Amino acid sequence: MRINRILLSAPLVVVALVIQVTILARLQLPGAVPDLLLLVVVGLALVYGHVGGALIGFFAGLLADLAPPSDHAIGRYALVLCVIGYAAGLTKPESGRHRSATLPLIVVIGAAIVSTLMYAGVGALVGDTAARHVGIVGLLLSATLYDLLLAPFVVPLVMAAARRTEGEPLTGDGTSSPSGSGIAGYGWLTTGTGLKASRGAMKSVRAGARIGSQRGGLLGKSARDKVGRIKGVKRL
């Protein structure tokens, strides 16, 4: 992974984990706990692709497995987030930019459902039957609802920050600049420079036309003088 990706991903993962453990986990909401860490991994994977998403998901899940109060086997959540990060990264378009918010929302819904099922399935393999007592249907519905409520406030910000580390500043319409240049990436600046360039081009064309007409006049005058001289000589 690039250094700039690590410098962005590490603080985001740590902050998301701290908020999830200290605040979201203590809200005593019915069903599942809002998974802020999952949304951060999904947002980064949508920009960095499947390889970066898998690596970020693995280390984020491993950190969550080690964070207190850890009451499950180490590596369980790392496996879940690694798969989620890889799958979310596969939806990255070839252009690198999502044209609308529909696909990221679909990815969030799928991530919430798949992560809940995978976490419960891996727990059942290692003897953890907590999900069976709570009810898998209630966990799926609550996890999807909580993640969808948090997604508009988390995923776009994470994606915007990730695009900046990739050298893709946002344009005026919310998409990234294909050229990646700092000034040319903003629509209102490109419009202004375009008008200035067109005005400058028009001025240069007019100046060229004036110079051409002046040269044409001089050439015509010299030609007439030559003709007059020749005719005068012949007359003599």
C-alpha positions as CSV (number, residue, x, y, z in Angstrom):
1,M,0.0,0.0,0.0
2,R,1.1,3.6,-0.6
3,I,2.3,5.6,2.3
4,N,-0.4,8.2,1.9
5,R,-3.1,5.5,2.0
6,I,-1.7,4.2,5.3
7,L,-1.4,7.7,6.8
8,L,-5.1,8.2,6.1
9,S,-6.5,4.8,6.8
10,A,-4.8,4.3,10.2
11,P,-6.3,7.4,11.9
12,L,-9.7,6.8,10.4
13,V,-9.8,3.2,11.6
14,V,-8.6,4.1,15.1
15,V,-11.1,7.0,15.4
16,A,-14.0,4.8,14.1
17,L,-13.1,2.0,16.5
18,V,-12.8,4.3,19.5
19,I,-16.2,5.9,18.7
20,Q,-17.8,2.5,18.2
21,V,-16.5,1.0,21.4
22,T,-16.9,4.1,23.7
23,I,-20.1,5.6,22.4
24,L,-22.1,3.4,19.9
25,A,-21.7,0.2,21.9
26,R,-23.1,1.8,25.0
27,L,-26.2,3.2,23.5
28,Q,-28.1,0.0,24.3
29,L,-29.9,0.0,21.0
30,P,-32.1,-3.0,20.2
31,G,-30.5,-5.6,18.0
32,A,-27.1,-5.0,16.6
33,V,-24.6,-2.3,17.3
34,P,-24.0,0.4,14.6
35,D,-20.9,-0.6,12.8
36,L,-18.9,2.6,12.1
37,L,-15.8,0.6,11.5
38,L,-17.5,-1.3,8.7
39,L,-18.6,1.9,7.0
40,V,-15.0,3.3,7.1
41,V,-13.7,0.1,5.5
42,V,-16.3,0.2,2.8
43,G,-15.7,3.9,2.0
44,L,-11.9,3.3,1.7
45,A,-12.4,0.2,-0.4
46,L,-14.7,2.0,-2.8
47,V,-11.8,4.3,-3.7
48,Y,-8.7,2.1,-3.1
49,G,-10.0,-1.0,-4.8
50,H,-10.2,-4.7,-3.8
51,V,-6.5,-5.1,-2.8
52,G,-6.4,-2.0,-0.6
53,G,-9.9,-2.8,0.8
54,A,-8.9,-6.3,1.8
55,L,-5.7,-5.1,3.6
56,I,-7.5,-2.3,5.4
57,G,-10.4,-4.6,6.3
58,F,-8.0,-7.2,7.7
59,F,-6.0,-4.9,9.9
60,A,-9.1,-2.9,11.0
61,G,-10.9,-6.2,12.0
62,L,-7.8,-7.4,13.8
63,L,-7.6,-4.2,15.7
64,A,-11.3,-4.6,16.7
65,D,-10.6,-8.2,17.8
66,L,-7.8,-7.0,20.1
67,A,-9.7,-4.0,21.5
68,P,-11.4,-4.4,24.8
69,P,-13.9,-5.7,25.7
70,S,-13.0,-8.5,23.3
71,D,-15.2,-11.6,24.0
72,H,-14.7,-13.5,20.8
73,A,-11.9,-15.4,19.1
74,I,-9.1,-13.2,17.6
75,G,-9.2,-13.1,13.9
76,R,-13.0,-13.5,13.6
77,Y,-13.8,-9.9,12.8
78,A,-10.6,-9.6,10.8
79,L,-11.8,-12.3,8.4
80,V,-15.2,-10.6,8.1
81,L,-13.9,-7.2,7.3
82,C,-11.2,-8.6,5.0
83,V,-13.9,-10.2,2.8
84,I,-16.1,-7.1,3.0
85,G,-13.2,-4.8,2.0
86,Y,-12.3,-7.1,-0.9
87,A,-15.9,-7.4,-2.2
88,A,-16.6,-3.6,-1.8
89,G,-13.4,-2.8,-3.7
90,L,-14.5,-5.0,-6.7
91,T,-17.3,-2.5,-7.3
92,K,-14.8,0.3,-8.0
93,P,-15.4,1.6,-11.6
94,E,-12.6,1.5,-14.2
95,S,-12.7,5.3,-14.2
96,G,-12.2,5.3,-10.5
97,R,-15.2,7.5,-9.8
98,H,-18.8,6.6,-8.9
99,R,-21.3,8.6,-10.9
100,S,-24.1,8.4,-8.3
101,A,-24.7,7.4,-4.7
102,T,-26.8,4.4,-5.7
103,L,-24.0,1.9,-5.9
104,P,-22.3,2.9,-2.6
105,L,-25.6,2.5,-0.8
106,I,-26.2,-0.9,-2.3
107,V,-22.7,-1.8,-1.2
108,V,-23.4,-0.6,2.3
109,I,-26.6,-2.7,2.5
110,G,-24.8,-5.8,1.2
111,A,-21.9,-5.2,3.6
112,A,-24.3,-4.9,6.6
113,I,-26.1,-8.2,5.7
114,V,-23.0,-10.2,4.7
115,S,-20.9,-9.1,7.7
116,T,-23.7,-10.0,10.1
117,L,-24.2,-13.4,8.5
118,M,-20.5,-14.1,8.3
119,Y,-19.9,-13.0,11.9
120,A,-22.7,-15.2,13.1
121,G,-21.6,-18.1,10.9
122,V,-17.9,-18.0,12.1
123,G,-19.1,-17.7,15.7
124,A,-21.3,-20.8,15.2
125,L,-18.2,-22.7,14.0
126,V,-16.2,-21.8,17.1
127,G,-19.1,-22.4,19.5
128,D,-20.4,-18.9,19.9
129,T,-24.2,-19.1,19.9
130,A,-25.0,-15.5,21.0
131,A,-26.5,-14.6,17.6
132,R,-28.8,-17.6,17.9
133,H,-30.3,-16.4,21.2
134,V,-30.8,-12.8,19.9
135,G,-32.3,-13.9,16.6
136,I,-30.5,-13.6,13.3
137,V,-33.5,-11.9,11.6
138,G,-33.5,-9.1,14.2
139,L,-29.7,-8.7,13.9
140,L,-29.9,-8.4,10.1
141,L,-32.7,-5.8,10.2
142,S,-31.2,-3.7,12.9
143,A,-27.7,-3.8,11.5
144,T,-28.9,-2.8,8.0
145,L,-31.0,0.0,9.4
146,Y,-28.3,1.4,11.6
147,D,-25.6,1.3,8.9
148,L,-27.9,3.0,6.4
149,L,-28.6,5.8,8.8
150,L,-24.9,6.3,9.4
151,A,-23.8,5.8,5.8
152,P,-24.7,9.3,4.4
153,F,-22.7,11.0,7.1
154,V,-19.6,8.6,7.0
155,V,-19.1,7.1,3.6
156,P,-19.0,10.3,1.4
157,L,-16.6,12.0,3.8
158,V,-14.3,8.9,3.9
159,M,-14.4,8.6,0.1
160,A,-13.6,12.3,-0.4
161,A,-10.6,12.1,1.9
162,A,-9.4,9.0,0.1
163,R,-9.7,10.7,-3.3
164,R,-7.5,13.5,-2.1
165,T,-4.8,11.1,-1.1
166,E,-5.1,9.6,-4.6
167,G,-4.6,13.0,-6.2
168,E,-8.1,13.2,-7.5
169,P,-9.6,16.6,-6.4
170,L,-13.3,17.0,-6.5
171,T,-14.9,19.0,-9.3
172,G,-17.8,21.4,-9.0
173,D,-20.3,18.6,-9.8
174,G,-19.1,16.2,-7.2
175,T,-16.9,14.1,-9.4
176,S,-13.1,13.9,-9.6
177,S,-11.0,15.7,-12.1
178,P,-9.7,13.3,-14.8
179,S,-6.5,15.3,-15.2
180,G,-5.9,15.4,-11.5
181,S,-4.6,18.9,-11.6
182,G,-5.3,21.1,-8.6
183,I,-6.7,24.2,-10.3
184,A,-8.3,22.5,-13.3
185,G,-10.2,20.2,-11.0
186,Y,-12.8,22.8,-10.0
187,G,-15.5,23.6,-12.5
188,W,-16.0,27.3,-11.6
189,L,-12.2,27.9,-12.1
190,T,-12.0,26.1,-15.4
191,T,-15.0,28.2,-16.7
192,G,-13.3,31.5,-15.8
193,T,-9.9,30.5,-17.3
194,G,-11.7,29.3,-20.5
195,L,-13.4,32.7,-21.0
196,K,-10.1,34.4,-20.5
197,A,-8.4,32.1,-22.9
198,S,-11.1,32.7,-25.5
199,R,-10.9,36.4,-25.2
200,G,-7.1,36.3,-25.5
201,A,-7.4,34.2,-28.6
202,M,-9.9,36.6,-30.2
203,K,-7.6,39.6,-29.4
204,S,-4.6,37.8,-31.0
205,V,-6.7,36.9,-34.1
206,R,-7.8,40.5,-34.5
207,A,-4.2,41.8,-34.0
208,G,-3.0,39.2,-36.6
209,A,-5.7,40.4,-39.0
210,R,-4.6,44.0,-38.6
211,I,-1.0,43.2,-39.1
212,G,-1.9,41.1,-42.2
213,S,-4.0,44.0,-43.7
214,Q,-1.2,46.5,-43.0
215,R,1.4,44.1,-44.7
216,G,-1.0,43.6,-47.6
217,G,-1.4,47.4,-48.0
218,L,2.4,47.9,-48.0
219,L,2.9,45.1,-50.5
220,G,0.2,46.5,-52.8
221,K,1.7,50.0,-52.6
222,S,5.2,48.7,-53.5
223,A,3.9,46.6,-56.3
224,R,2.0,49.6,-57.8
225,D,5.2,51.7,-57.5
226,K,7.2,49.1,-59.4
227,V,4.5,48.9,-62.1
228,G,4.5,52.6,-62.4
229,R,8.3,52.7,-62.8
230,I,8.3,50.0,-65.4
231,K,5.6,51.7,-67.4
232,G,7.4,55.0,-67.1
233,V,10.6,53.5,-68.4
234,K,8.8,51.9,-71.4
235,R,7.1,55.2,-72.2
236,L,10.5,56.9,-72.3
